[in-house]
C-alpha cells in the first residue's frame, strides 16, 4: 500500500509541477497541450519508478531477514 500511495503522490507532484505554468499563464494552445502531455508522461513514469523501487527494496529487506 505504501508503494502505491507514495508513487501516486510523486506522480501528482511531478504532473503538477510541469502543468502549473499552463494553468497560471495564458500560453498558446500547443504549448499547453505539450505541457499536459509531458506532465502526464513524466508523472506516470516517476510514479512507476517509485513503486518499483519501493517494492524492490522491500524484497531485499525481506530476503535479508529484516
N, C-alpha and C positions, 0 to 999 in steps of 0.2 A: 504494500500500500504506500509506503514511504517513497519508493521509487517512482510510482505513478504520480503522486502529488507533487514531489519535487520537480519531476520532469515537466509536468503541466504548468507549474508556476514559472519555471525557467522559460518555457516556450512562450507564455504570455508576456513575460518581461521583455524578451528579445523582440517579439512581434510589436509590442507597444513602443519600444524604443525606436524601431525603424519606421513605424507608421505615424508617429506623433507629428513630424513635420507636415505630412499630408493633411492632417486634421487641423493643425494650427494656422497654416498659411493657405492662401488661395493659389495653389500650384496648378499648372496645366494638367489636363486630364491624363495625358500619357505618363507624366511624372508620378501622379498619384497612383495610377494603376501599377506602375513599376514598383513603387514603394510597397504597395499592398501585396503584390506577388512576392517580392523579395522578402518582406517581413514574414509572410506565411511560410515560405520555404525554409528560411533560416530558423524561424521559431520552431517549426516541426523538427528540423534536423537537430537543433540544440536539445529539444525535449527528448528525442530518441537517444541521442548520445548520453544524456544524463541517466536515463532509465537503464541503458545497457551498462554503464559504468557502475551504478549502484548495485545492480544485480550481480555483476561480475565480482565486485568487492565482497558482497555478502557470501557468494560461493567460496571465495578464497578463505574467508574467515571461518566458514563452516567446516571446510576441509581441514583447516589447521586446528580445529577443536576449540575455537574461542567462543 
